[in-house]
């Protein structure tokens, strides 16, 4: 089996996880969680978003979190989602050094989500990139529904290519493929990952899988076999999407890290610390979490418990 020696995991629970919750942790609790995430060994963390606070009230304190966390180690990247240049301005004002744009590969989803066509979104990216570059802020782009969407079914590869090329045209080479609706399946993931890596070798890629239909772990394996090494995950499998009917959470961080640990693939992240964080998150949001490892424990711990 063709597998990488090490992979990067980005913890997206503070953003994708919490943005659909009814009970939102306080800013103090979020800052404590962020410190815990850094302490667990994560090098890439999605802290929040600079969307309009009326649209996503759960993320209204993202600026405050950046201000309170202050300086982090040089090798730790804290990123936030932005919708437009106002988002870049908020990043500048609060000390955020990495921002991420998003466009939907589904025309209908993009209209619902952002009130504009994918082409109109792409036209606006150039201003964001210019402003970010001038202010020393790194910028990346995400494509949601590159595999399939609830409204249009399988996404044509040509549509994905067109968006990738639009990103590259404005100077964005770090691109995330986000299966927000949880419709991707492993053979499709393998072929699209292989296709984009071969066609756009200058780009770097993130994969973002929701576990809506239980295929996220298999999709990660398929993506790794196609050479991908960067994956988003959320503590306790928290998450959803306000625009996708029946959407479930992201793949759970501890499930992914436990599996990679057992496979001998390095992440640099302490799964026991992640499990403790996820339990804490469960207390804060007040409901059960969609995480196998939280229920069953690590497979590694079974032998120890038998010899006690
Ligand atoms: Zn997501």
Boltz pocket constraint, residues with backbone or C-beta under 6 A from the ligand:
constraints:
  - pocket:
      binder: B
      contacts: [[A, 16], [A, 178], [A, 180], [A, 208], [A, 210], [A, 239], [A, 240], [A, 241], [A, 250]]
      max_distance: 6.0
